[in-house]
Amino acid sequence: MYKLIYLIMFLCPLTLLCQIDCGVEDICIIEFNAPFNKNNTCDWLNEVEDAKIICINILESPQLQKEYKITTVPTILILDGDIEVKRYLPNIMLETTATKEGVQEVVEEILFNKF
């Protein structure tokens, strides 16, 4: 019995970490970043309306970095459910190219297209 419990405890976190649960009807904005680039964090993401915000440290979640093919940080993904709608990559200074207004426009466009 103990072996079964240990097996479940070991396998469950691995499967949970390899997936981001955005929900079928939800719009998610995911910021992938790392502590070495903390000066270029998108603090304004919390001001975007009608979307779930998820911040992921690629050093703590290398499996998600691999799954979402993140090569530079900060990278911002906008997902409609599990479908990637938009990807913002950083410039050469590792600064985001996304703006609050631009991200909000993408979210509003997704919402508009659902009607």
N, C-alpha and C positions, 0 to 999 in steps of 0.2 A: 504494500500500500504506500509506504514512504517513497519508494522508487517512482511510483506513478505521480505522486504529488510533486516530487522534484522535477520530473520530466515536464509536467504541465507548467510549473513555475519557470522552467528554463525556456520552453518553447513559446509560451504566450507573449512575453515581452519582445521576442524577436519578430513575431508576426505583427504585433502592434506597432513596433518601430518602423517597419518596412512599409507602412501604409499611412496615409493622411486621410482621416475620415472627414471629408468635406460635406457629406450629405448629398443626396441626389438633387435636391432643389436649392441647395445653398451656393452662394458665390463666396469663394475663399480667395484671400490675398495672402500669399505665402512669401515671407522674406527669408531668404537663405543668407546667413552672414556668419562671421567668425569673430572671436574675441580680438584677434590682431587687427581687425578692421572696425572696431567699435566706434570710432569717430565718424564713420560713414553709415551709421544706422539711420533708418528712415523712421524717425520718431513721429512724423506726421501721419503715418499709416493708421493710427488709432482714431484719427479724425475722419477717415473715409466712412461714409454711411452705407448701410444695406449690404455689408459684407462681413464675413468672419475673418479675423486677422490671426495669422499663425506665424510665429517667428521661430526659425530653426537654426540652431548652432551646428554648422557642418562638422565641427570637431567632435561633438557629442553624438551626432547622427550621420556617420559616414555612409550608412546604407541608403538613407534618403537622398544624400548628395549624389550617390551613384544612380539611384532609381530615377531621379528627375534630371540627370545629366547636368549637374551644376559644376561649372568649371571655374567661375570667378564669382567673387562676392563684392557687394551685395547683389544678388539676383532676386528679382521680384516676379512671381508667377501669379496670374489671375486665372482661377479655375471656375468653371461653371459646372458644378458637380465634380466629376472626375475628368472633365475635358479641359485641356489647357486652351485658353482664349488669347492670352497675351503674355509675353516674356520680356521683361526689361533687364538688360545687361548693363554692367557698369562701364564707365569709360576707363581710359588708361591709368587714371589716378585712383581707381577703385571707388569712384563716387557713382551713385546711382544716376541714371538718365531719366528716371521716372519723376513725375511731379504729382503732387496731391490732386491737382485739377485734372491731369491726364488720366490718372487711375480712376478717379471718380467718374469721368466720362465713360470709360470702358465699363464700369459697373452699371451705370445708368443705361448704356446701350444694351447690355445683357438683359437687364430687367425689361426694357422696352420690347426686345425681341421675344420675350416670353408671352406677350399678350397678342 
